[in-house]
């Protein structure tokens, strides 16, 4: 067991098998390599990436798919080679949250997600080339955008269905292509 | 810092496997070609800097604000476990001094 004094969670005891290693650290914190992922609480979508080397440093993480289901992380072997990811199922992608005083304005860093290999418990923060992604995506806005899209799609489906149904009697028994 | 003067078409070598070539100079802009082994990650400095700044700010988040944020999040779909990860092969970036 490893004992760590943290500023947020007090003294915590970590099982060695739960330690996550980021060989290159988080960008800006190259000297901090050992972390542990803590659940904020069971129902919360957030997790804490707590540094074991510096108890004052912890990052709030979230699964980006929760607010941006079309998020795509394209990486090449060079960027994640040291994680030894064999299959994509072993990999978990998380993004870091920046929390201003008004939580409605919380943002996620989609430009630089953190990729973890669940098997060997290694992780790495990568930088994506996709210029669509920035370091500050407003999460609430992304969620609204997404739900608006889904609504629009549903509406479109209804319209399409109505059209089809309307067309049907005219088509009669003629075979559709 | 080592400072070197180079002309268009000239380059520098860093170690055994990194080469940087000046491709074009146009007013205040310089176009550089970078040839490095696939394991070398190359990024524009300001992008790197921005991520560093963002991470520094993110590292100071307190517990209370995360609790508030979790409330806002409320009943969002926590079941979406699809992975956004896609491995791609590196796009070759060969400096070609003839082409601008």
Interface residues (C-beta under 8 A of the other chain):
Chain A: X8 X9 X26 X27 X28 X29 X40 X41 X43 X44 X45 X46 X48 X57 X58 X59 X60 X63 X64 X65 X66 X67 X69 X71 X72 X73 X74 X75 X76 X77 X78 X79 X80 X81 X85 X88 X89 X91 X92 X93 X96 X97 X98 X99 X101 X103 X104 X106 X109 X111 X112 X113 X115 X125 X127 X135 X136 X140 X143
Chain B: X38 X39 X40 X41 X43 X47 X48 X50 X51 X52 X53 X54 X55 X56 X57 X58 X59 X61 X62 X63 X65 X66 X67 X68 X69 X70 X72 X73 X76 X77 X78 X80 X81 X82 X83 X84 X85 X86 X87 X88 X89 X90
